[in-house]
């Protein structure tokens, strides 16, 4: 499944070289989203399968460091190609070659993580949401995405139209976010290992909301940079802890299903967020209001996490339970 998802950097750029119209590009981007979801879900599951439970938060953090490092390097490579006179077809070709190399490395170096003897994976079922704790976590995370993903959708418009920033300054806002992940994710993950998951989740949501709200309150470009750093520090807490919690509450056989369900709700929140924020901006004419409403969404997310007590412990899968029963009999 991960091989399918991670082949996106090879397939999608190659497909874009053949697209000439919007109608041709639309299914390509749809396929890209599907493959990206498959890659993120299966990557999280593979990490959970291969890493001891006590070290998963750190492992998810390291994954974020590597991913954001690529976000920093990739635009530099693309920019160098364009500046040196290469067209976008050359850029897409370079992306395809890098994607093929990445896929080959994964196939060669990463073993199958799913252990033998487990129940065969089933098709996705909404019955999975009958797990009360999973439903609470998914709903709380959905609420967090309602304000968080405005950073990636509304910020370019807000920064240029409402704050008068240049394209270079807007790029700096996104760059400082990636740099903050690379610089602070490791110590943040070390700190998360020493506190309860629920505390880490709530702290992450509070800090993310403070940063997003700060975008509306920042009087200058430099204060906008500070707000982005604060938001990203909260992001460094939220995502590793949310995926750590979901892998703990699932059995080994159902882990991919649980991670996929959380990813679905995160994506839903991310898709609804720009629609809600943009609509509020258009109806009220207040460019700051979508950001200022962040504490409300964050409050709902925190209330769900605290009131319904998202737990730290995990479930024991059937194979582990069978082994425990056998060992008890032998005693």
Secondary structure, DSSP 8 states (H G I E B T S, - for coil): -HHHHHTHHHHHHHHHTT--SHHHHHHHHHHHHHHHHHHHHHHHHHHHHHS-GGGHHHHHHHHHHHHHHHHHHHHHHHHHHHHTT--HHHHHHHHHHHHHHHHHHHHHH----S-TTS-------GGGGGSHHHHHHHHHHHHHHHHHTHHHHTHHHIIIIIS---HHHHHHHHHHHHHHHHHHHHHHHHHHTTS-HHHHHHHHHHHHHHHHHHHHH--SHHHHHHHHHHHHHHHHHHHHHHHHHHHHSS-TTTHHHHHHHHHHHHHHHHHHHHHHHHHHHHHH--TTHHHHTHHHHHHHHHHHHHHTT--S-----HHHHHHHHHHHHH-
